[in-house]
Amino acid sequence: MRILLVEDDLVIAEQIARTLERERFRVDVVRDGLEAAGKGLDPAYGLIVLDVMLPGRDGWAVCESLRQARVSTPILMLTARDSVEDRVRGLEGGADDYLAKPFDVRELLARIRALLRRDQVHKTGVLRIEDLEIDTNARTVKRADRIVKLTRREYDLLEALARNEGRTLTREAILERVWHNEESLLNTVNFHVASLRKKVDAGFEPKLIQTVHGVGYVMRAP
């Protein structure tokens, strides 16, 4: 997977590039907005990480020009400006996500994986994490090519966790996403997670559904 990184701060660019390369991404670094507007047209890129404050042309203008050119590559914008107005401007200009500096590299990687997964699902309808495969159109699940039969609630819970791979979902957030604010107790979440683990994780390695004690649950590949 090739990623276009647009960042004029040499130190930050090198740090991000090293992090992504350790995750086996191929990274091309551009430090100028004008060059980025041209390079971003290349369909070989699977993702664009785009800083806002750039020489030549700012990140907002680069993002808008790419979307006007019908470039659908996912764009993650980076900025030290974290006001609501700035975030809204970036998202309305066509960005897919927005991360404020300074940030933890683990969050950067989680955001990148989420965008790539969202793009993958948009194109194929299939979520893949390790040997787990979720067909979101047919609502079917396989683990190591074996069919996993789930109830409707179990499937909804699994898809919610998978779409947020690497991000911890609180029990309250799960209740809202899966049970849609129906009158349910937090113990309902615990019960369904335990049931889901028996079907998705038991007998398989690695274990994908993890507990974040005192907070909630996360789906994370090693």
N, CA and C of each residue as an Amber inpcrd file, in Angstrom:
protein
   666
   0.8420000  -1.1950000   0.0000000   0.0000000   0.0000000   0.0000000
   0.8780000   1.2460000   0.0000000   0.6390000   2.1420000  -0.9410000
   1.3930000   3.4010000  -1.0190000   0.6020000   4.5210000  -0.3570000
   1.2980000   5.3110000   0.4380000   0.7000000   6.4650000   1.1060000
   1.4530000   7.7190000   0.7060000   0.7100000   8.7630000   0.3680000
   1.3110000  10.0650000   0.0880000   1.2330000  10.8880000   1.3680000
   2.3930000  11.2570000   1.9080000   2.4760000  12.0630000   3.1190000
   2.8750000  13.4820000   2.7350000   2.0110000  14.4370000   3.0480000
   2.2540000  15.8380000   2.7100000   2.4660000  16.5990000   4.0120000
   3.7240000  16.9220000   4.3050000   4.0870000  17.5510000   5.5730000
   5.3630000  18.3590000   5.3790000   5.3120000  19.6530000   5.6630000
   6.4780000  20.5000000   5.4090000   7.4760000  20.5020000   6.5610000
   7.0800000  20.0320000   7.7520000   8.0060000  19.9420000   8.8750000
   8.8230000  18.6630000   8.7160000  10.1250000  18.8330000   8.4650000
  10.9790000  17.6910000   8.1410000  11.0180000  16.6670000   9.2730000
  11.0980000  17.1260000  10.5180000  11.1790000  16.2060000  11.6580000
   9.9000000  15.3810000  11.7730000   8.7490000  16.0490000  11.7090000
   7.4660000  15.3460000  11.8050000   7.2940000  14.3870000  10.6360000
   7.6610000  14.8390000   9.4380000   7.5300000  13.9850000   8.2480000
   8.3580000  12.7150000   8.3960000   9.5890000  12.8530000   8.9010000
  10.4540000  11.6830000   9.0630000   9.9060000  10.7340000  10.1150000
   9.3640000  11.2830000  11.2000000   8.7870000  10.4400000  12.2520000
   7.5910000   9.6550000  11.7400000   6.7020000  10.3320000  11.0320000
   5.5150000   9.6600000  10.4950000   5.9150000   8.6170000   9.4630000
   6.8420000   8.9840000   8.5780000   7.2680000   8.0570000   7.5250000
   7.8700000   6.7960000   8.1260000   8.7220000   6.9480000   9.1480000
   9.3270000   5.7690000   9.7810000   8.2570000   4.8830000  10.4110000
   7.2910000   5.5080000  11.0700000   6.2100000   4.7430000  11.6950000
   5.4320000   3.9460000  10.6620000   5.0880000   4.5890000   9.5560000
   4.3080000   3.9160000   8.5210000   5.1180000   2.8220000   7.8260000
   6.3880000   3.0870000   7.6170000   7.2310000   2.0830000   6.9560000
   7.4260000   0.8540000   7.8380000   7.4500000   1.0530000   9.1650000
   7.5200000  -0.1040000  10.0630000   6.2720000  -0.9660000   9.9440000
   5.1590000  -0.3250000   9.5600000   3.9140000  -1.0660000   9.3510000
   3.7870000  -1.5790000   7.9100000   4.8910000  -1.4850000   7.1700000
   5.0180000  -2.0180000   5.8020000   4.2200000  -1.2360000   4.7680000
   3.9870000   0.0410000   5.0420000   3.4500000   0.9250000   4.0160000
   4.6140000   1.5210000   3.2290000   4.3810000   1.8040000   1.9700000
   5.3500000   2.5450000   1.1600000   4.9470000   4.0140000   1.2080000
   5.8970000   4.8680000   1.5880000   5.5740000   6.2680000   1.8390000
   6.3560000   7.1890000   0.9120000   5.6410000   8.0810000   0.2410000
   6.2510000   9.1570000  -0.5340000   5.9770000  10.4600000   0.2070000
   7.0300000  11.2300000   0.4740000   6.8930000  12.4650000   1.2430000
   6.9810000  13.6770000   0.3160000   5.9970000  14.5710000   0.4620000
   5.9560000  15.8300000  -0.2900000   5.8420000  16.9560000   0.7340000
   6.5590000  18.0660000   0.5010000   6.5950000  19.1450000   1.4920000
   5.9620000  20.4380000   0.9850000   5.3330000  20.3980000  -0.1890000
   4.7840000  21.6030000  -0.7990000   3.3700000  21.3310000  -1.2930000
   2.4460000  22.2670000  -1.0480000   1.0590000  22.0720000  -1.4260000
   0.8410000  21.9740000  -2.9240000   1.5960000  22.7410000  -3.6980000
   1.4480000  22.7040000  -5.1590000   1.8500000  21.3450000  -5.7070000
   2.9590000  20.8160000  -5.2010000   3.3900000  19.4870000  -5.6560000
   2.3960000  18.4260000  -5.2110000   1.8600000  18.5960000  -4.0000000
   0.9010000  17.6220000  -3.4750000  -0.3560000  17.5510000  -4.3320000
  -0.8050000  18.6950000  -4.8350000  -2.0080000  18.7270000  -5.6650000
  -1.8120000  17.9240000  -6.9420000  -0.5740000  17.8780000  -7.4210000
  -0.2870000  17.0840000  -8.6080000  -0.0830000  15.6160000  -8.2910000
   0.7060000  15.3430000  -7.2520000   0.9930000  13.9490000  -6.8880000
  -0.2730000  13.2320000  -6.4280000  -1.1700000  13.9600000  -5.7810000
  -2.3810000  13.3410000  -5.2620000  -3.3110000  12.8050000  -6.3380000
  -3.0940000  13.2070000  -7.5770000  -3.9200000  12.7110000  -8.6830000
  -3.5850000  11.2670000  -9.0470000  -2.4350000  10.7840000  -8.5890000
  -1.9740000   9.4400000  -8.9290000  -2.8670000   8.4000000  -8.2370000
  -3.5580000   7.5450000  -8.9900000  -4.4530000   6.5510000  -8.3770000
  -3.7220000   5.4250000  -7.6660000  -2.3910000   5.4100000  -7.7460000
  -1.6320000   4.3530000  -7.0850000  -1.6410000   4.5170000  -5.5720000
  -1.9430000   5.7290000  -5.0980000  -1.9540000   5.9560000  -3.6590000
  -3.2430000   5.4300000  -3.0390000  -3.0850000   4.6990000  -1.9270000
  -4.2450000   4.1850000  -1.2180000  -4.7530000   5.1340000  -0.1580000
  -3.9110000   6.1370000   0.2130000  -4.2770000   7.0830000   1.2640000
  -3.3840000   8.3130000   1.1410000  -3.9510000   9.4730000   1.4930000
  -3.1840000  10.7160000   1.5420000  -3.2540000  11.2690000   2.9580000
  -2.0910000  11.4710000   3.5770000  -2.0030000  12.1320000   4.8790000
  -1.5670000  13.5590000   4.5950000  -2.4330000  14.5120000   4.8880000
  -2.2760000  15.8840000   4.3820000  -2.2610000  16.9050000   5.5160000
  -1.1130000  17.5950000   5.6660000  -1.0260000  18.6730000   6.6470000
  -1.7730000  19.8910000   6.1130000  -2.2860000  20.7230000   7.0190000
  -3.0260000  21.9150000   6.6070000  -2.0920000  23.0640000   6.2360000
  -1.1270000  23.3710000   7.0950000  -0.2680000  24.5200000   6.8810000
   0.9140000  24.1340000   5.9970000   0.8380000  24.5060000   4.7320000
   1.8490000  24.1310000   3.7430000   2.2720000  25.3370000   2.9250000
   3.5130000  25.3630000   2.4460000   3.9060000  26.4200000   1.5060000
   3.3030000  26.1580000   0.1310000   3.0780000  27.2150000  -0.6150000
   2.5640000  27.0780000  -1.9810000   1.0530000  27.0530000  -2.0420000
   0.4500000  26.1180000  -1.3130000  -1.0060000  25.9910000  -1.2520000
  -1.3450000  25.2420000   0.0160000  -2.3190000  25.7260000   0.7770000
  -2.6080000  25.0600000   2.0440000  -3.3640000  23.7510000   1.8160000
  -3.4160000  22.9450000   2.8840000  -4.0220000  21.6230000   2.7740000
  -5.4880000  21.6550000   2.4140000  -6.2150000  22.6660000   2.8970000
  -7.6210000  22.7710000   2.5340000  -7.7800000  22.9000000   1.0160000
  -6.9770000  23.7820000   0.4140000  -7.0670000  24.0030000  -1.0290000
  -6.6540000  22.7590000  -1.8040000  -5.6260000  22.0470000  -1.2970000
  -5.1880000  20.8060000  -1.9550000  -6.3140000  19.7880000  -1.9230000
  -6.9290000  19.6150000  -0.7570000  -8.0200000  18.6600000  -0.6100000
  -9.1770000  18.9940000  -1.5500000  -9.5690000  20.2570000  -1.5730000
 -10.6740000  20.6750000  -2.4270000 -10.3660000  20.4490000  -3.9020000
  -9.1200000  20.7300000  -4.3170000  -8.7610000  20.5510000  -5.7280000
  -8.7890000  19.0850000  -6.1200000  -8.3630000  18.2060000  -5.2200000
  -8.3800000  16.7700000  -5.5130000  -9.8100000  16.2550000  -5.6250000
 -10.6760000  16.7120000  -4.7490000 -12.0620000  16.2680000  -4.8240000
 -12.7490000  16.8260000  -6.0730000 -12.4070000  18.0440000  -6.4520000
 -12.9620000  18.6150000  -7.6830000 -12.4960000  17.8300000  -8.9080000
 -11.2990000  17.2340000  -8.7950000 -10.7670000  16.4100000  -9.8790000
 -11.2760000  14.9700000  -9.7940000 -12.2400000  14.7400000  -8.9150000
 -12.8800000  13.4260000  -8.7260000 -11.9110000  12.3630000  -8.2010000
 -10.9220000  12.7850000  -7.4330000 -10.0280000  11.8440000  -6.7510000
 -10.7380000  11.3490000  -5.4940000 -10.9130000  10.0400000  -5.3870000
 -11.6580000   9.4700000  -4.2630000 -10.7500000   8.8730000  -3.1920000
  -9.4410000   9.0170000  -3.3410000  -8.4950000   8.4850000  -2.3600000
  -8.8080000   9.0370000  -0.9670000  -8.8620000   8.1890000   0.0660000
  -9.1180000   8.6920000   1.4230000  -8.0690000   9.7220000   1.8370000
  -8.5100000  10.7970000   2.4950000  -7.6150000  11.8670000   2.9350000
  -7.7570000  12.0610000   4.4370000  -6.6220000  11.9470000   5.1440000
  -6.5520000  12.2340000   6.5710000  -5.7850000  13.5490000   6.7370000
  -6.4450000  14.5590000   7.2900000  -5.8100000  15.8640000   7.4470000
  -5.1770000  15.9860000   8.8300000  -3.9830000  16.6030000   8.8580000
  -3.2570000  16.8510000  10.0930000  -3.1280000  18.3570000  10.2980000
  -3.3310000  18.7970000  11.5280000  -3.1720000  20.2280000  11.7690000
  -2.9640000  20.5150000  13.2380000  -2.2570000  21.6000000  13.5040000
  -2.0930000  22.0730000  14.8730000  -3.2710000  22.9350000  15.2800000
  -4.1370000  23.2710000  14.3320000  -5.3020000  24.1130000  14.5980000
  -6.5020000  23.1970000  14.8340000  -6.9780000  23.1920000  16.0780000
  -7.9910000  22.2110000  16.4610000  -9.3430000  22.8520000  16.7810000
  -9.6220000  23.9960000  16.1780000 -10.9240000  24.6080000  16.4160000
 -12.0000000  23.8680000  15.6410000 -13.2310000  23.9840000  16.0970000
 -14.3500000  23.3370000  15.4070000 -14.4400000  23.8360000  13.9720000
 -14.2410000  25.1460000  13.7750000 -14.3360000  25.7310000  12.4290000
 -13.3200000  25.0970000  11.4760000 -12.0920000  24.8610000  11.9820000
 -11.0630000  24.2620000  11.1350000 -11.4220000  22.8310000  10.7670000
 -11.9200000  22.0690000  11.7510000 -12.2910000  20.6840000  11.4710000
 -13.4290000  20.6250000  10.4670000 -14.4260000  21.4850000  10.6620000
 -15.5720000  21.5070000   9.7520000 -15.1210000  21.8880000   8.3450000
 -14.2360000  22.8770000   8.2410000 -13.7560000  23.2990000   6.9270000
 -13.0620000  22.1560000   6.2020000 -12.2380000  21.4010000   6.9320000
 -11.5510000  20.2830000   6.3070000 -12.5020000  19.1940000   5.8540000
 -13.4510000  18.8440000   6.7060000 -14.3930000  17.7840000   6.3600000
 -15.3190000  18.2050000   5.2300000 -15.7610000  19.4490000   5.2560000
 -16.6240000  19.9280000   4.1750000 -15.8630000  20.0520000   2.8600000
 -14.5480000  20.2280000   2.9560000 -13.7320000  20.3130000   1.7410000
 -13.4270000  18.9600000   1.1320000 -13.8490000  17.8890000   1.8070000
 -13.6820000  16.5580000   1.2340000 -12.7840000  15.6300000   2.0130000
 -12.2220000  16.0850000   3.1500000 -11.3870000  15.1970000   3.9570000
 -12.2560000  14.1130000   4.5920000 -11.6440000  12.9470000   4.8080000
 -12.3690000  11.8280000   5.4050000 -12.2050000  11.7800000   6.9180000
 -11.1000000  12.3320000   7.4100000 -10.8820000  12.3630000   8.8530000
  -9.9030000  13.4860000   9.1470000  -9.7710000  13.8000000  10.4420000
  -9.0590000  14.9960000  10.8640000  -8.3610000  14.6640000  12.1820000
  -7.0390000  14.8550000  12.2470000  -6.2760000  14.5420000  13.4530000
  -5.4610000  15.7600000  13.8660000  -5.6400000  16.1940000  15.1220000
  -4.9620000  17.3940000  15.6070000  -3.5940000  17.0450000  16.1880000
  -2.6170000  17.9030000  15.9220000  -1.2880000  17.7680000  16.5180000
  -1.2930000  18.4090000  17.8990000  -0.4910000  17.8790000  18.8210000
   0.3130000  16.6550000  18.7080000  -0.5750000  15.4240000  18.8800000
  -0.1630000  14.3140000  18.3030000  -0.9560000  13.1020000  18.3990000
  -0.0540000  11.9170000  18.7140000  -0.6600000  10.8790000  19.2570000
   0.0440000   9.6270000  19.5270000   0.0750000   8.8200000  18.2310000
   1.2230000   8.2360000  17.9060000   1.3300000   7.4880000  16.6440000
   0.3560000   6.3200000  16.6090000  -0.0100000   5.8030000  17.7820000
  -0.9760000   4.7000000  17.7970000  -2.3320000   5.1710000  17.2970000
  -2.7050000   6.3980000  17.6430000  -3.9660000   6.9350000  17.1400000
  -3.8720000   7.2020000  15.6480000  -2.7270000   7.7060000  15.1940000
  -2.5320000   7.9240000  13.7570000  -2.7190000   6.6190000  12.9970000
  -2.0840000   5.5480000  13.4720000  -2.2080000   4.2570000  12.7870000
  -3.6420000   3.7420000  12.8360000  -4.3170000   3.9420000  13.9640000
  -5.7080000   3.4960000  14.0820000  -6.5910000   4.2510000  13.1020000
  -6.3750000   5.5580000  12.9660000  -7.1690000   6.3510000  12.0200000
  -6.9000000   5.8960000  10.5910000  -5.6260000   5.6560000  10.2780000
  -5.2670000   5.2210000   8.9280000  -5.9110000   3.8830000   8.6090000
  -5.8170000   2.9390000   9.5390000  -6.4150000   1.6160000   9.2990000
  -7.9230000   1.7270000   9.1400000  -8.5420000   2.5920000   9.9410000
  -9.9890000   2.7610000   9.8460000 -10.3870000   3.3170000   8.4830000
  -9.6260000   4.2930000   7.9730000  -9.9370000   4.8630000   6.6570000
  -9.7280000   3.8420000   5.5510000  -8.6460000   3.0730000   5.6420000
  -8.3890000   2.0570000   4.6220000  -9.4610000   0.9750000   4.6630000
  -9.8820000   0.6260000   5.8780000 -10.9300000  -0.3930000   6.0110000
 -12.2530000   0.1220000   5.4580000 -12.5610000   1.3940000   5.7690000
 -13.7940000   1.9970000   5.2620000 -13.7840000   2.0300000   3.7370000
 -12.6340000   2.3710000   3.1610000 -12.5130000   2.4160000   1.7100000
 -12.6490000   1.0230000   1.1220000 -12.0560000   0.0410000   1.7950000
 -12.1490000  -1.3460000   1.3400000 -13.5880000  -1.8290000   1.3480000
 -14.2890000  -1.5320000   2.4520000 -15.6840000  -1.9540000   2.5630000
 -16.5310000  -1.2570000   1.5060000 -16.2410000   0.0250000   1.2700000
 -16.9910000   0.7710000   0.2500000 -16.8370000   0.1160000  -1.1140000
 -15.6480000  -0.3860000  -1.4140000 -15.3830000  -0.9750000  -2.7300000
 -15.8280000  -2.4300000  -2.8340000 -15.6630000  -3.1880000  -1.7370000
 -15.9100000  -4.6240000  -1.8150000 -17.0280000  -5.1130000  -0.9040000
 -17.3580000  -4.3410000   0.1290000 -18.3520000  -4.7900000   1.0900000
 -17.8060000  -5.7960000   2.0860000 -16.4660000  -5.9830000   2.1180000
 -15.8710000  -7.0030000   2.9730000 -14.8700000  -6.3730000   3.9350000
 -15.0120000  -6.7010000   5.2240000 -14.0560000  -6.3170000   6.2600000
 -13.1610000  -7.5080000   6.5500000 -11.8370000  -7.2810000   6.6090000
 -10.8940000  -8.3600000   6.9380000  -9.9590000  -7.9160000   8.0430000
  -9.8860000  -8.7130000   9.0940000  -8.9330000  -8.5030000  10.1770000
  -8.3010000  -9.8550000  10.4740000  -6.9860000  -9.9580000  10.2220000
  -6.3110000 -11.2510000  10.3070000  -7.0670000 -12.2560000   9.4290000
  -7.4960000 -13.4010000  10.0050000  -8.2090000 -14.4060000   9.2080000
  -9.7200000 -14.3190000   9.3800000 -10.1700000 -13.1900000   9.9540000
 -11.6120000 -12.9530000  10.1020000 -12.1240000 -12.1800000   8.8970000
 -13.2100000 -12.6620000   8.3100000 -13.7960000 -12.0170000   7.1310000
 -15.2770000 -11.7560000   7.3840000 -15.6670000 -10.4860000   7.2290000
 -17.0560000 -10.0810000   7.4510000 -17.5970000  -9.4930000   6.1640000
 -18.5940000 -10.1460000   5.5800000 -19.2590000  -9.6380000   4.3870000
 -20.4260000  -8.7780000   4.8530000 -20.2610000  -7.4590000   4.7510000
 -21.2730000  -6.5510000   5.3000000 -22.5300000  -6.4880000   4.4370000
 -22.4320000  -6.9290000   3.1990000 -23.6240000  -6.9580000   2.3470000
 -24.4830000  -8.1840000   2.6590000 -23.8300000  -9.3390000   2.7560000
 -24.5620000 -10.5790000   3.0440000 -24.7280000 -10.8130000   4.5420000
 -24.0200000 -10.0060000   5.3690000 -24.0250000 -10.1640000   6.8280000
 -23.6190000 -11.5830000   7.2180000 -22.5290000 -12.0570000   6.6140000
 -21.9800000 -13.3650000   6.9310000 -20.5650000 -13.2010000   7.4610000
 -20.1350000 -14.1910000   8.2490000 -18.8350000 -14.1210000   8.9100000
 -18.0950000 -15.4450000   8.7230000 -16.7860000 -15.3280000   8.4530000
 -15.9180000 -16.5070000   8.3880000 -14.6720000 -16.2380000   9.2210000
 -14.1760000 -17.2900000   9.8440000 -12.8870000 -17.2130000  10.5340000
 -12.0590000 -18.4010000  10.0680000 -10.9090000 -18.1010000   9.4720000
 -10.0460000 -19.1410000   8.9000000 -10.8420000 -19.9930000   7.9050000
 -11.6690000 -19.3040000   7.0940000 -12.4920000 -19.9340000   6.0510000
 -13.5940000 -20.8290000   6.5960000 -13.8310000 -20.7830000   7.9010000
 -14.9420000 -21.5350000   8.4860000 -16.0930000 -20.5810000   8.7670000
 -17.3060000 -20.9670000   8.3870000 -18.4810000 -20.1310000   8.5980000
 -18.7890000 -20.0260000  10.0910000 -19.0160000 -18.8030000  10.5400000
 -19.3730000 -18.5440000  11.9420000 -20.8180000 -18.0580000  11.9650000
 -21.6800000 -18.7860000  12.6430000 -23.0950000 -18.4230000  12.7080000
 -23.3340000 -17.5230000  13.9230000 -23.8970000 -16.3540000  13.6610000
 -24.1300000 -15.3810000  14.7140000 -25.5940000 -14.9670000  14.7430000
 -26.0410000 -14.5550000  15.9080000 -27.3570000 -13.9390000  15.9940000
 -27.2650000 -12.5270000  15.4300000 -28.4060000 -11.8770000  15.2440000
 -28.4040000 -10.5210000  14.7060000 -27.6270000  -9.5760000  15.6130000
 -27.8390000  -9.6550000  16.9170000 -27.1400000  -8.7920000  17.8590000
 -25.6360000  -9.0690000  17.8350000 -25.2750000 -10.3360000  17.8080000
 -23.8520000 -10.6920000  17.7880000 -23.1860000 -10.1530000  16.5310000
 -23.8870000 -10.2780000  15.3970000 -23.3070000  -9.7450000  14.1630000
 -23.1380000  -8.2250000  14.2390000 -24.1680000  -7.5260000  14.7000000
 -24.0900000  -6.0630000  14.8000000 -22.9460000  -5.6380000  15.7170000
 -22.7660000  -6.3710000  16.8120000 -21.6920000  -6.0710000  17.7480000
 -20.3310000  -6.3060000  17.0970000 -20.1900000  -7.4360000  16.3950000
 -18.9240000  -7.7490000  15.7240000 -18.5840000  -6.7050000  14.6730000
 -19.5720000  -6.3020000  13.8700000 -19.3030000  -5.3070000  12.8250000
 -18.9120000  -3.9630000  13.4370000 -19.5710000  -3.5800000  14.5290000
 -19.2180000  -2.3240000  15.1900000 -17.7750000  -2.3480000  15.6810000
 -17.3630000  -3.4490000  16.2840000 -15.9800000  -3.5660000  16.7600000
 -14.9950000  -3.5750000  15.5930000 -15.3390000  -4.3030000  14.5220000
 -14.4320000  -4.4140000  13.3790000 -14.2690000  -3.0960000  12.6430000
 -15.3490000  -2.3430000  12.5090000 -15.2620000  -1.0450000  11.8320000
 -14.4280000  -0.0400000  12.6380000 -14.2470000  -0.3310000  13.9140000
 -13.4500000   0.5530000  14.7730000 -12.1890000  -0.1580000  15.2610000
 -11.6210000  -0.9990000  14.4150000 -10.4230000  -1.7520000  14.7870000
  -9.3610000  -0.8140000  15.3770000  -8.8500000  -1.2150000  16.5450000
  -7.8200000  -0.4230000  17.1900000  -8.3520000   0.6610000  18.1010000
  -9.6510000   0.9340000  18.0400000 -10.2720000   1.9400000  18.8940000
 -11.1310000   1.2500000  19.9450000 -10.9980000   1.7010000  21.1740000
 -11.8010000   1.1340000  22.2540000 -13.2020000   1.7140000  22.2100000
 -14.1890000   0.8250000  22.2120000 -15.5880000   1.2510000  22.3060000
 -16.0480000   1.0360000  23.7370000 -16.5560000   2.0880000  24.3660000
 -17.0960000   1.9370000  25.7060000 -18.3750000   1.1160000  25.6440000
 -18.7750000   0.5960000  26.7750000 -20.0290000  -0.1580000  26.8280000
 -21.2100000   0.7400000  26.4600000 -21.1200000   2.0090000  26.8790000
 -22.1910000   2.9450000  26.5470000 -22.2700000   3.1770000  25.0370000
 -21.0970000   3.2990000  24.3810000 -21.0680000   3.5060000  22.9320000
 -21.6160000   2.2850000  22.2020000 -21.3040000   1.1020000  22.7140000
 -21.8150000  -0.1300000  22.1000000 -23.3270000  -0.2100000  22.2420000
 -23.8310000   0.1390000  23.4180000 -25.2820000   0.1410000  23.6090000
 -25.9560000   1.0710000  22.6040000 -25.3500000   2.2250000  22.3840000
 -25.9420000   3.1960000  21.4680000 -25.8850000   2.7170000  20.0310000
 -24.7530000   2.1030000  19.6280000 -24.5770000   1.6980000  18.2340000
 -25.3290000   0.4210000  17.8960000 -25.3500000  -0.5230000  18.8350000
 -25.9230000  -1.8470000  18.5540000 -27.3630000  -1.9540000  19.0290000
 -27.6410000  -1.3750000  20.2050000 -28.9940000  -1.4570000  20.7510000
 -29.7940000  -0.1700000  20.5140000 -29.1360000   0.8290000  19.9310000
 -29.8050000   2.0670000  19.5210000 -30.6160000   2.7020000  20.6600000
 -29.9520000   2.8080000  21.8040000 -30.5490000   3.4800000  22.9650000
 -31.8060000   2.7980000  23.4970000 -31.9950000   1.5240000  23.1130000
 -33.0960000   0.7950000  23.7340000 -32.7800000   0.6050000  25.2150000
 -33.7910000   0.3070000  25.9860000 -33.5800000   0.1670000  27.4240000
 -32.8570000  -1.1530000  27.6960000 -31.5380000  -1.0580000  27.7480000
 -30.7140000  -2.2350000  27.9990000 -29.6750000  -1.8790000  29.0470000
 -29.2080000  -2.8740000  29.7730000 -28.2150000  -2.6700000  30.8100000
 -26.8220000  -2.9220000  30.2570000 -25.8160000  -2.3580000  30.9440000
 -24.4400000  -2.5750000  30.5170000 -24.0770000  -4.0570000  30.5690000
 -24.6950000  -4.8120000  31.4720000 -24.4230000  -6.2470000  31.5440000
 -24.8310000  -6.9630000  30.2650000 -25.7780000  -6.3610000  29.5260000
 -26.1850000  -6.9340000  28.2340000 -24.9980000  -6.9720000  27.2840000
 -24.2120000  -5.9090000  27.2810000 -23.0250000  -5.8560000  26.4300000
 -22.0410000  -6.9420000  26.8340000 -21.7740000  -7.0590000  28.1310000
 -20.8290000  -8.0640000  28.6150000 -21.2620000  -9.4710000  28.2030000
 -22.5690000  -9.7340000  28.3220000 -23.0910000 -11.0570000  27.9660000
 -22.8720000 -11.3530000  26.4810000 -23.1950000 -10.3840000  25.6230000
 -23.0630000 -10.6110000  24.1900000 -21.5970000 -10.6810000  23.7410000
 -20.7190000  -9.9200000  24.3810000 -19.2940000 -10.0210000  24.0590000
 -18.7730000 -11.4090000  24.4170000 -19.1740000 -11.9110000  25.5810000
 -18.7510000 -13.2500000  25.9920000 -19.2460000 -14.3020000  25.0010000
 -20.4930000 -14.1680000  24.5610000 -21.0540000 -15.0990000  23.5810000
 -20.3210000 -15.0010000  22.2440000 -20.0160000 -13.7580000  21.8400000
 -19.3130000 -13.5430000  20.5670000 -17.9160000 -14.1390000  20.6080000
 -17.2300000 -13.9950000  21.7200000 -15.8790000 -14.5490000  21.8490000
 -15.8710000 -16.0640000  21.6860000 -16.8930000 -16.7270000  22.2180000
 -16.9590000 -18.1820000  22.1020000 -17.0450000 -18.6200000  20.6460000
 -17.6700000 -17.7820000  19.8170000 -17.8610000 -18.1550000  18.4160000
 -16.7360000 -17.6640000  17.5070000 -16.1680000 -16.4990000  17.8330000
 -15.1960000 -15.8660000  16.9360000 -13.7530000 -16.1220000  17.3630000
 -13.4980000 -16.1630000  18.6800000 -12.1210000 -16.2720000  19.1720000
 -11.7580000 -17.6480000  19.7180000 -12.7260000 -18.3550000  20.3150000
 -12.4150000 -19.6500000  20.9290000 -11.9210000 -20.6360000  19.8690000
 -10.7580000 -21.2250000  20.1180000 -10.2050000 -22.1910000  19.1820000
  -9.4090000 -21.5630000  18.0550000  -9.2910000 -20.2450000  18.0660000
  -8.5370000 -19.5440000  17.0200000  -7.4250000 -18.7080000  17.6530000
  -6.3910000 -18.4770000  16.8790000  -5.3210000 -17.5560000  17.2600000
  -5.0460000 -16.6360000  16.0820000  -4.8230000 -15.3490000  16.3380000
  -4.7930000 -14.7020000  17.6490000  -6.2030000 -14.3580000  18.1310000
  -6.3160000 -14.0330000  19.4160000  -7.5760000 -13.5630000  19.9710000
  -7.7500000 -12.1010000  19.5450000  -8.8830000 -11.7970000  18.9340000
  -9.0860000 -10.4710000  18.3500000  -9.8850000  -9.5270000  19.2470000
 -10.8010000 -10.0640000  20.0380000 -11.6610000  -9.2190000  20.8780000
 -11.0170000  -9.1060000  22.2600000 -10.6500000  -7.8870000  22.6310000
  -9.9180000  -7.6730000  23.8800000 -10.6990000  -6.7450000  24.8050000
 -10.5290000  -6.9760000  26.0930000 -11.1720000  -6.1430000  27.1100000
 -10.2250000  -5.0330000  27.5370000 -10.7330000  -3.8230000  27.5680000
 -10.0070000  -2.7010000  28.1610000 -10.6830000  -2.4540000  29.5020000
 -10.0580000  -2.9210000  30.5630000 -10.6960000  -2.9690000  31.8780000
 -11.1420000  -1.5970000  32.3460000 -12.4000000  -1.5520000  32.7860000
 -12.9730000  -0.3080000  33.2730000 -13.4620000   0.6180000  32.1800000
 -13.2720000   0.2180000  30.9250000 -13.6700000   1.0930000  29.8010000
 -14.6290000   0.3920000  28.8590000 -14.1550000  -0.6610000  28.1880000
 -15.0060000  -1.3360000  27.2090000 -14.2410000  -2.4090000  26.4650000
 -14.4140000  -2.4550000  25.1460000 -13.8340000  -3.5170000  24.3450000
 -13.2160000  -2.9480000  23.0760000 -12.2320000  -3.7080000  22.5520000
 -11.5580000  -3.2910000  21.3280000 -11.2430000  -4.5300000  20.5070000
 -11.3440000  -4.3970000  19.1910000 -10.8820000  -5.4520000  18.2950000
  -9.5390000  -5.0360000  17.7570000  -8.5450000  -5.8640000  18.0040000
  -7.1880000  -5.4660000  17.6260000  -6.3970000  -6.6900000  17.1940000
  -5.7970000  -6.6150000  16.0180000  -4.8900000  -7.6470000  15.5760000
  -3.5280000  -7.3970000  16.2220000  -2.7370000  -8.4430000  16.4790000
  -1.4330000  -8.2440000  17.1340000  -0.4740000  -7.4710000  16.2200000
